[in-house]
Amino acid sequence: MKKGISLAILALSTATAAHARPMVLDGLEYLPEAKISVAQAQSIAKKAFPGVIVEQALEKKPGGSGLRYSFDVESHHITHEIAIDAKTGAVLQNVRETASDDDGGE
């Protein structure tokens, strides 16, 4: 239990330091399976597309090891979705989001 709480605090503090508002990492239940930390994955994502992380999640999806960090990184009103393999640190995806990718219809 303490490990889970510590990991949640780490995810929040890392996000807060990089961004003005607190950001929660969706998918905290998968953190014990990850081989690289949230901070390491954030660093890799920002190297792939420099900017501010505005959304983040840890999710199980096909490709790579099957466990990935997903980040929306914004710079100059452009947002990229960056996927980082949570076990190897490999960049699995780096694509520009378009208006049709948004959930604006909700």
C-alpha positions as CSV (number, residue, x, y, z in Angstrom):
1,M,0.0,0.0,0.0
2,K,2.8,2.4,0.9
3,K,4.5,1.8,-2.5
4,G,1.3,2.6,-4.4
5,I,0.8,5.8,-2.4
6,S,4.5,6.8,-2.9
7,L,4.2,6.2,-6.6
8,A,1.1,8.3,-6.8
9,I,2.7,11.2,-5.0
10,L,5.8,10.9,-7.3
11,A,3.6,11.1,-10.3
12,L,1.7,14.1,-9.0
13,S,4.8,15.9,-7.8
14,T,6.7,15.3,-11.1
15,A,3.8,16.6,-13.1
16,T,3.2,19.6,-10.8
17,A,6.9,20.6,-11.1
18,A,6.6,20.6,-14.9
19,H,3.2,22.2,-15.2
20,A,1.2,24.8,-13.3
21,R,-1.7,22.6,-12.5
22,P,-1.5,19.2,-10.7
23,M,-1.8,16.3,-13.2
24,V,-2.8,12.8,-12.3
25,L,-1.4,9.8,-14.1
26,D,-4.3,7.6,-15.3
27,G,-3.5,3.9,-15.0
28,L,-1.7,4.0,-11.6
29,E,-2.7,0.3,-11.2
30,Y,-0.1,-0.6,-13.9
31,L,2.9,1.1,-12.3
32,P,4.2,-2.0,-10.6
33,E,4.6,-3.6,-14.1
34,A,6.5,-0.6,-15.5
35,K,10.3,-0.9,-15.7
36,I,10.9,2.8,-16.3
37,S,9.6,5.6,-14.1
38,V,7.0,8.3,-14.9
39,A,9.8,10.9,-14.8
40,Q,12.0,8.9,-17.2
41,A,9.1,8.4,-19.6
42,Q,8.3,12.2,-19.4
43,S,11.9,13.0,-20.2
44,I,11.9,10.7,-23.3
45,A,8.6,12.1,-24.5
46,K,9.8,15.7,-24.2
47,K,12.9,14.8,-26.2
48,A,10.7,13.4,-28.9
49,F,8.6,16.6,-29.0
50,P,9.7,19.4,-26.7
51,G,6.9,21.1,-24.9
52,V,4.6,20.9,-21.9
53,I,2.9,17.7,-21.0
54,V,-0.8,18.4,-20.7
55,E,-2.2,14.8,-20.3
56,Q,-0.6,11.5,-19.3
57,A,-1.7,7.9,-18.8
58,L,-0.2,4.5,-18.3
59,E,-2.1,2.0,-20.4
60,K,-2.1,-1.5,-21.8
61,K,-2.2,-1.4,-25.6
62,P,-0.9,-3.6,-28.4
63,G,2.6,-2.8,-29.6
64,G,5.9,-2.9,-27.9
65,S,5.7,-4.7,-24.6
66,G,2.0,-4.0,-24.3
67,L,2.4,-1.4,-21.6
68,R,2.9,2.2,-22.5
69,Y,2.9,5.7,-21.1
70,S,0.9,8.0,-23.3
71,F,1.5,11.8,-23.2
72,D,-0.1,14.7,-24.9
73,V,2.7,17.2,-25.3
74,E,1.8,20.8,-26.3
75,S,4.1,23.4,-27.9
76,H,3.0,26.6,-29.8
77,H,-0.6,25.4,-29.9
78,I,0.4,22.1,-31.5
79,T,-0.2,18.9,-29.6
80,H,1.6,15.6,-30.2
81,E,0.6,12.3,-28.7
82,I,3.8,10.5,-27.6
83,A,3.7,6.8,-26.6
84,I,6.7,5.5,-24.6
85,D,7.1,1.7,-23.9
86,A,6.9,1.4,-20.1
87,K,9.3,-1.5,-20.1
88,T,12.0,-0.5,-22.6
89,G,11.7,3.3,-22.9
90,A,11.3,3.1,-26.7
91,V,9.2,5.7,-28.5
92,L,6.3,3.8,-29.9
93,Q,4.3,6.8,-31.3
94,N,4.9,10.5,-32.0
95,V,2.0,11.9,-34.0
96,R,0.4,15.4,-34.2
97,E,-3.1,15.4,-32.9
98,T,-5.7,17.0,-35.2
99,A,-9.0,18.7,-34.3
100,S,-10.8,15.4,-35.2
101,D,-8.7,13.6,-32.5
102,D,-10.2,15.8,-29.8
103,D,-13.3,14.9,-27.7
104,G,-14.8,18.3,-28.5
105,G,-18.2,16.8,-29.2
106,E,-18.9,15.8,-25.6
